[in-house]
Amino acid sequence: MTERWDVAVVGGGAAGFFGAIQCAEAAEGARIVILEASRRVLTKVRISGGGRCNVTHHCFDPDQMARRHYPRGHYELIGPMYRFGVTETMEWFQSRGVELKTEDDGRIFPVTDDSQTIIDCLQLAADDAGVTVRMSSPVRRLKPSTSDDASFELLLGDEKTILADRVLVATGGIRLSRSAAMVDEFDHSLVEARPSLFTFDIDDERIAGLQGISVEPVEMEIKMARLDSRGPLLITHRGFSGPAVLEMSAWGARRLYDLDYQFELRVDWLPDVKDVEGRLIAKRKEAGRRQVRTLAPFEHLPNRLWARLVDAAEVPEKCQWSSLPAKSRRRLVEQLKRSVFFVGGKSTHKEEFVTAGGIPTDEVDMRTMESRFHRGLHFAGEVVDLDGITGGFNFQAAWTTGYLAGRSMAQAIKDG
């Protein structure tokens, strides 16, 4: 027997869950089902922030929040952030018993430091609102219904058909190819997915074996892609990571894809020190017979990294500060202010995966997240071509767009 629902939500991630909850809470008695393809829901919530769930970010100005932190969708998200932004998100979770804390870098987490706290909150809210959740229920096809009883038909993987008056597609960025097949019936285009928020693979003797070392701040530049960034940098066993790298990868997602992730990266390890050579000359007079390699004149530069840069500048192994040649000093300045590394590829940041791409924002009414081509079809989260840098911004986009889609569908249900 074919089932009929008021709302079918395709995707059991943050945006889909939040949209379903908002719809159910605002339209009491509505029959809403979440259809998740995998055997678990809210998987990205579970792994986010190293298993702590970076709920949102401490930026309460909707205009600044949207413009500064979303490489794609920064203009389109301004209005939605005024409707449901960081303030409203925090109030929503706190009103349901989730205590939140703000860390020094602005990221907001549950005080439990456990993503299960957020998962439990969402699942309880969905259950209390009467939302049905079905896992292992992939939607193979979505099309306008031929029945007078509903607007949409959803063909599931087990060949069952579900009828629904309204549909929210919230499949996330990682499943854009599946989303493309679903929305093909509705004349929507799809901006091709490209990885975002990735780390840089670098094979270089200067950083080999230095994984775990962090330098803050650094300034980086990729000239051929016209990209630059500033912030903390983390050396990993594969190359470079940290906020400075992740922000650069997000803003340059498409340009770096076009370069096949092969490019030169210039690093200024001492962006706040303008006269580096002057500091080295002063150290030459001050340190005397101390070895250059073992005595760094810059406090925030780790000793092990300093030693590698000294070696790269071809300073003799046991050279003393008092005998540091001018030529070696200039090469050392070059390493400190203009180190050039060759990036030979990318790696996923931890277990998180964010993509640039999806349904173009000009094909979606950003006030309601409804398709401009077909009434009753809504989108939320990363399936739309909008994404943020690391720090809780992608979850905030999920809460914001899920809220608008859910409330819009609820209003349509109440209006009949």
Backbone hydrogen bonds, N-H to C=O, Kabsch-Sander energy under -0.5 kcal/mol:
donor,donor_aa,acceptor,acceptor_aa,energy
3,E,161,T,-1.1
5,W,163,L,-2.7
6,D,31,R,-1.5
7,V,31,R,-2.0
8,A,166,R,-2.2
9,V,33,V,-3.2
10,V,8,A,-0.6
10,V,168,L,-3.1
11,G,9,V,-0.9
11,G,35,L,-2.3
13,G,170,A,-0.5
17,F,13,G,-2.7
18,F,14,A,-2.5
19,G,15,A,-2.4
20,A,16,G,-2.4
21,I,17,F,-2.6
22,Q,18,F,-2.5
23,C,19,G,-2.2
24,A,20,A,-2.6
25,E,21,I,-2.7
26,A,22,Q,-1.6
27,A,23,C,-1.7
30,A,27,A,-2.1
32,I,30,A,-0.8
33,V,7,V,-2.1
34,I,132,T,-3.0
35,L,9,V,-3.4
35,L,33,V,-0.5
36,E,34,I,-0.6
36,E,134,R,-2.9
42,L,12,G,-2.9
46,R,42,L,-1.7
47,I,43,T,-1.5
48,S,44,K,-1.6
50,G,47,I,-0.9
51,G,47,I,-0.8
51,G,48,S,-0.6
52,R,48,S,-0.9
53,C,48,S,-3.1
55,V,53,C,-1.5
55,V,108,I,-1.1
56,T,108,I,-0.9
58,H,106,G,-2.8
59,C,57,H,-2.5
65,M,61,D,-3.0
66,A,62,P,-2.2
67,R,63,D,-2.5
68,R,64,Q,-2.2
69,H,65,M,-0.9
70,Y,66,A,-0.8
72,R,387,D,-1.3
74,H,70,Y,-0.6
77,L,73,G,-1.9
78,I,75,Y,-1.2
81,M,77,L,-2.4
82,Y,78,I,-1.3
82,Y,79,G,-0.7
83,R,79,G,-1.2
84,F,80,P,-2.7
89,T,85,G,-2.3
90,M,86,V,-2.6
91,E,87,T,-2.3
92,W,88,E,-2.3
93,F,89,T,-2.2
94,Q,90,M,-2.7
95,S,91,E,-2.3
96,R,92,W,-0.5
96,R,93,F,-1.0
97,G,94,Q,-1.7
98,V,93,F,-2.2
99,E,97,G,-0.8
101,K,109,F,-2.8
103,E,101,K,-0.5
103,E,107,R,-2.9
106,G,103,E,-2.4
108,I,56,T,-2.2
109,F,101,K,-2.2
111,V,99,E,-2.4
113,D,110,P,-2.2
115,S,51,G,-2.7
117,T,114,D,-1.7
118,I,114,D,-0.5
118,I,115,S,-0.6
119,I,115,S,-2.2
120,D,116,Q,-3.0
121,C,117,T,-1.7
122,L,118,I,-2.4
123,Q,119,I,-2.7
124,L,120,D,-2.5
125,A,121,C,-2.3
126,A,122,L,-2.4
127,D,123,Q,-2.4
128,D,124,L,-3.0
129,A,125,A,-1.7
130,G,127,D,-1.1
131,V,126,A,-2.8
132,T,32,I,-2.6
134,R,34,I,-2.9
136,S,38,S,-3.1
137,S,36,E,-3.2
140,R,138,P,-0.7
140,R,155,L,-2.7
141,R,155,L,-1.5
143,K,153,E,-2.2
145,S,151,S,-2.5
150,A,147,S,-0.7
151,S,164,A,-0.8
152,F,164,A,-2.4
153,E,143,K,-2.9
154,L,162,I,-2.7
155,L,141,R,-2.7
155,L,153,E,-0.5
156,L,154,L,-0.6
156,L,160,K,-3.1
157,G,138,P,-1.8
159,E,156,L,-1.9
162,I,154,L,-2.5
163,L,3,E,-3.1
164,A,152,F,-1.8
165,D,5,W,-1.5
166,R,6,D,-1.6
167,V,376,G,-2.5
168,L,8,A,-2.4
169,V,167,V,-0.5
169,V,378,H,-3.0
170,A,10,V,-2.8
170,A,168,L,-0.7
175,R,172,G,-0.7
176,L,173,G,-1.2
179,S,175,R,-2.1
180,A,176,L,-2.7
181,A,177,S,-1.6
182,M,178,R,-1.6
183,V,179,S,-2.6
184,D,180,A,-0.9
185,E,182,M,-0.6
186,F,183,V,-2.0
187,D,184,D,-1.2
188,H,183,V,-1.2
191,V,358,G,-3.1
194,R,356,A,-2.5
196,S,354,V,-2.7
199,T,347,S,-2.9
200,F,240,F,-2.2
201,D,345,G,-2.5
202,I,200,F,-0.6
202,I,238,R,-2.5
203,D,342,F,-0.5
204,D,202,I,-0.7
207,I,204,D,-1.6
208,A,204,D,-0.9
210,L,207,I,-2.0
212,G,235,I,-3.2
213,I,210,L,-2.0
215,V,233,L,-2.6
218,V,231,G,-2.0
219,E,268,D,-1.9
220,M,229,S,-2.7
221,E,266,R,-2.0
222,I,227,L,-2.7
223,K,221,E,-0.5
225,A,222,I,-1.0
226,R,222,I,-0.6
226,R,223,K,-1.3
227,L,222,I,-1.9
229,S,220,M,-1.9
231,G,218,V,-2.0
233,L,215,V,-2.7
234,L,241,S,-2.5
235,I,213,I,-2.9
236,T,239,G,-2.9
240,F,200,F,-1.9
241,S,234,L,-2.9
244,A,232,P,-2.4
245,V,242,G,-0.6
246,L,242,G,-2.5
247,E,243,P,-2.6
248,M,244,A,-1.4
249,S,245,V,-2.5
250,A,246,L,-1.9
251,W,247,E,-2.4
252,G,248,M,-1.9
253,A,250,A,-1.2
256,L,252,G,-3.1
257,Y,253,A,-1.3
258,D,254,R,-2.1
259,L,255,R,-1.0
260,D,257,Y,-2.0
261,Y,256,L,-2.5
262,Q,259,L,-1.4
263,F,343,V,-1.6
265,L,341,F,-3.2
266,R,221,E,-2.8
267,V,339,S,-3.0
268,D,219,E,-3.1
269,W,267,V,-0.7
269,W,336,L,-2.1
270,L,336,L,-0.7
273,V,270,L,-1.7
274,K,272,D,-0.7
276,V,274,K,-1.0
279,R,275,D,-1.6
280,L,276,V,-2.1
281,I,277,E,-2.4
282,A,278,G,-2.3
283,K,279,R,-2.1
284,R,280,L,-1.8
285,K,281,I,-1.4
286,E,282,A,-2.0
287,A,283,K,-3.2
288,G,284,R,-0.7
290,R,287,A,-2.1
292,V,319,C,-2.6
294,T,291,Q,-0.5
295,L,291,Q,-0.6
295,L,292,V,-1.0
299,E,297,P,-0.5
301,L,298,F,-1.3
306,W,302,P,-2.6
307,A,303,N,-2.4
308,R,304,R,-1.5
309,L,305,L,-2.3
310,V,306,W,-2.3
311,D,307,A,-2.1
312,A,308,R,-2.3
313,A,309,L,-1.5
314,E,311,D,-1.9
315,V,310,V,-1.9
319,C,316,P,-2.0
321,W,290,R,-2.7
322,S,288,G,-2.9
323,S,320,Q,-1.2
324,L,321,W,-1.5
329,R,325,P,-2.4
330,R,326,A,-2.2
331,R,327,K,-1.9
332,L,328,S,-2.2
333,V,329,R,-2.1
334,E,330,R,-1.9
335,Q,331,R,-1.9
336,L,332,L,-2.2
337,K,333,V,-2.5
338,R,334,E,-2.5
339,S,267,V,-2.0
341,F,265,L,-2.9
341,F,339,S,-0.5
343,V,263,F,-3.1
343,V,341,F,-0.6
344,G,201,D,-2.4
344,G,342,F,-0.6
345,G,201,D,-0.6
347,S,199,T,-1.6
349,H,197,L,-0.9
350,K,348,T,-0.8
352,E,349,H,-2.0
354,V,196,S,-0.9
356,A,194,R,-3.6
357,G,355,T,-0.5
358,G,191,V,-2.2
359,I,383,V,-2.9
363,E,360,P,-1.9
364,V,361,T,-1.5
365,D,370,E,-3.0
366,M,364,V,-1.0
368,T,365,D,-1.4
369,M,365,D,-3.0
370,E,365,D,-0.8
371,S,377,L,-3.6
372,R,363,E,-2.3
377,L,374,H,-1.5
378,H,167,V,-3.1
378,H,376,G,-0.6
379,F,369,M,-2.5
380,A,169,V,-1.6
383,V,380,A,-0.7
384,V,381,G,-1.8
385,D,359,I,-2.7
386,L,384,V,-2.7
387,D,72,R,-1.8
389,I,69,H,-2.1
393,F,389,I,-0.6
396,Q,392,G,-1.7
397,A,393,F,-2.0
398,A,394,N,-1.6
399,W,395,F,-2.8
400,T,396,Q,-2.8
401,T,397,A,-2.6
402,G,398,A,-2.3
403,Y,399,W,-2.3
404,L,400,T,-2.2
405,A,401,T,-2.4
406,G,402,G,-2.7
407,R,403,Y,-2.8
408,S,404,L,-2.0
409,M,405,A,-2.4
410,A,406,G,-2.3
411,Q,407,R,-2.2
412,A,408,S,-2.0
413,I,409,M,-2.2
414,K,410,A,-2.4
415,D,411,Q,-2.0
416,G,412,A,-0.7
416,G,413,I,-0.8
